[in-house]
Amino acid sequence: MKHKFAIIGLGIMGRRMLENVLRHPDFEVCGLWDPSTDSVAKTRLISPNAPIAQSAKAAMHEAHVVYLACPPGPRKTYALEAAANGQGVFMEKPLGTDNVQSRELVTQLAKARLPSVVNFTQAASRGFEELSRSIQAGEAGELLGIDIVVNYPAWPRAWQRDADWLRFRHEGGYTREVISHFLF
């Protein structure tokens, strides 16, 4: 049986996920949606016969797993709709536009007792694994503090420019999009 996969949000992250899902023989893309005609057109370049739906609800209809690559504003709504339908949820971060909204989402997803994950790719990086191992083995010495210094020549980065919402503190912002990987 193939796992049916829906993607809500066809910006750079949604399209990257689509490319990966299309390569995996155990997954079938059953629905895609984005309100941006530009993002839909870019998606068609990757997959000309992609099942583009007329709404997020229609895209999610037959899915076993829903990937939410949309901005954080509507993320809670889509995640809870998926959970109410018995679907697993795979989300980008941040989960919401504030801590209260994000905590409420985590609590409600935990009550649903369905698979729900956040895409923190750097948490699975070799560097992080080695750092964790050395701390646990006592090789790093006494941990006194951590400094995180992150600089980019431009924000958003070139590959993120189409996601204009990243520039603004309300839904994105530098700290939520970059520093969160290191604080995970």
N, C-alpha and C positions, 0 to 999 in steps of 0.2 A: 504494500500500500504506500502510495506517495503522500507526503505531508503537503497539504495545500497551504500556500503562503500568500498573504496579501501585504501590500506595501502602501502606506498612507504617507505621502510626501515624496515627491520625485525630484527633489533637488539633488545635490551632489551625493549625499549620503544614501538617499533612496536609490539612486541609479547605481551606485557602487554595490549596494546590497543586491539589486536586481541582477547585475552581472555575475555575482557569486552564486546566487540561487539558481540561475540558469545553467550553471556548470555542474550542479549537484544532481545526480540521477535520482535521489530519493525525495526531491522537492519538485513541486509543480506550482507555478505562479498562477493564482486563480483570480486575482483582482488587484488593480493599481488605481490610485487616484491622487490627483493634485489639482488645486484650483487654477494653477498657472498654465496657460496654453504653451508658454515657452518651455516649461519643464516637461510637459507631455510630449512636445515635439522632440526634445532631446532624448526622451525615453524611447520614442519610436525609432531613433537612429540606432539604438542598442538592440531593440527587439521590435521589428516592424509589425508583428502580429500581437503585440502585448495586449492583454485584456484590460484596457482602460475603461474604468467604470464612470458613471455619471455623478456618483457621490461616494463619500467615504463608506457609508452604510452598505451600498451596493458592492463595493470592492471587498468588503469584509464578509459578505454574506456566506460564502462557502468555505472560508479559511479555517484551518486548524490553528494557525499561528498568524498574528498580525504584527507587522513591523511598523513602528511609528517613527518616521523620520521627519515629521512635521515640526513646526515651531512649538515651543512648550505651551503656549496659550491654550490650544485645543487638545493637547495631549491627554489630559486627565479624562476629558469627555470620551475620547476614542478608546482609551485604555479600559475604562469602566464599561463601555458598550461591549467591547470584545469579551471582557470577563463575564458579563451578564449572559453572553451567548456561549459560554464555555470554551472560549478560545484563549490560547496562550498569548502572552504579550511580550514583545521584544522592543525595547524603547531606547531611543537616543536620550541624552541628557541635555539640559536639566529636566527633571521630571515635571516641574511646574514653574510658575512665575514668582513664587515666593515659598518660604519654608512651610507655612501652614498648608498650602495647597499640595505641596509635595508629600508632606507627612500624611495627609488625609488619603492621598492616592496609595501610598505604601500600605497603610492600614487596611484600606478597602480591598486591595489586591491580595493581601495576606488572608483576609477573611474568605476570599473566593477560592483559595487553595488550588490555584491553577499556576502553571509555570509562568513566571514573569521575571524578566531580566533587563538589566541596563547594559548598554554597549560601552564598556570601559576597556577599550583595546589595549591601552598601555598597562593596565593591571596584569595582563598576561604576557608582558614583554620579557625578554631574556634578562634585561637589566634589572627589572623589578624583582624577578625571581632570584637573581644572584644577590641583590641587596637584602631581600628577606632571609635568604639562607644564611648569609654572613652575620646578620644580626642575631638570628636564632642560635647560631653556633658560637656566639660570643666573640667572633673574629673582628667585629667592628669596634670593640671597646664600649665604654659607657656612652650611651646616646645622651647628649646634652641639649640638642636642639636641631632644628632643620631649617635651612634657608632655601627658599625656592626663588630663583631668578629666571624669568622667562622674558625674552625679547624677540620680537619679530619686526622686520623693517616696515611692515604695514599690517593693519588690522581692519577688517578680516584679511586673512591670507588670500593669495591670488585664487586658489582653488575654492575658496568659500565666498567669493564676492557676490555670487548670485543670491546667496542667502542674506539679504540685506538686514534682516532682523537681528543677525549676529552683532551688528554694530551697537545695538542699543541695550542698555542695562536691563530693561523690563523683561525681555525674553532671552537675551543672550548675554552679550558682554564678554569681555576678555576673561574675567575671573571664572565665570560659570563654564565657559567653553574650553579653557586651557588648564587653569589651576585645579579644577575639579578632578582631572586625571591623576594628579599627584596626591591629592588629599584622600582619594578613594581608599 
